[in-house]
Amino acid sequence: MRDIITILGVPIDRVTKKEAGKITEELIQQSKKTCKMIFAPNVEFIMMAQKDKEFFNILQQSSLSTPDSIGVMIGAKLQKKFFPERIPGQSYFREIIELSNKNGYSIYLLGGAQGIAQKAKQNLEKEFPKVNIVGVHEGYFNEEEEKDIIKEINNLKPNILFVALGAPRQEKWIFNHRDELKVDVATGQGGTYDYEAGKIRRAPKIVQKIGMEWFWRLCRQPKRIIRQRVLPIYLIKLIFAKDKTKGRFSNEDINTK
Ligand code: UDP
């Protein structure tokens, strides 16, 4: 049974990074290639889901959703609840890479600009000599190429498929293809490969620790201000909402198993 905090209708699990890794391993063992979905909701997700019913419904159907941002920590606090820790996408990604290095789980990296997933793979293989990355493909493709990508993934049958196409496209892509994908777990990963390939540098540890990574990213990628303008609206919505757990759409069908 999952221990979930719901913020404006979006369910997020009360888990640490280590627990998220352990749950992922359990899902791999139970899944038998049924493509369990793992998402990492942040404030942008929650706000997008208030307007996009399809995205809202997809987020209800994850087998695990990790608390990705300081905004979701605040969202829990406003309900007098708490997440044990924040799990930035790259931390979860690295936890799974370590588990693959230790236990041999096979991984496929889909997404990112040309050459980025390949470079991320090379860097990770240097750092984790036994990591089992069985395939990569960039994230810009047409419908015809998409069929070949799915064919390749299904030939390789990886335990974990990482998809980095930006939200909500990556979550919708996983959801729409989950019945044909022969993978145990699929998870959306945003810009993680860009960090692993060395294209973008993460904030210094101290900045991460005090929860200001969003500000660091904003300074380095000012275009993100357009995306982060939802933050004050999110806070206002939460402060004034009588029931902070309820979103615009109904969430009766949360996957609680
Ligand atoms: N991306 C992609 N295909 C697309 C759109 C985006 O592969 O059609 C990649 C893009 O190159 C980047 C990632 O998806 O690596 C988007 O990351 P974003 O910064 O949106 O995610 P965040 O880190 O904010 O979750």
Residues whose N, C-alpha, C, O or C-beta is under 5 A from the ligand:
A	BS01	UDP	G111 G112 A113 G139 Y140 A164 L165 G166 A167 G190 G191 T192 D194
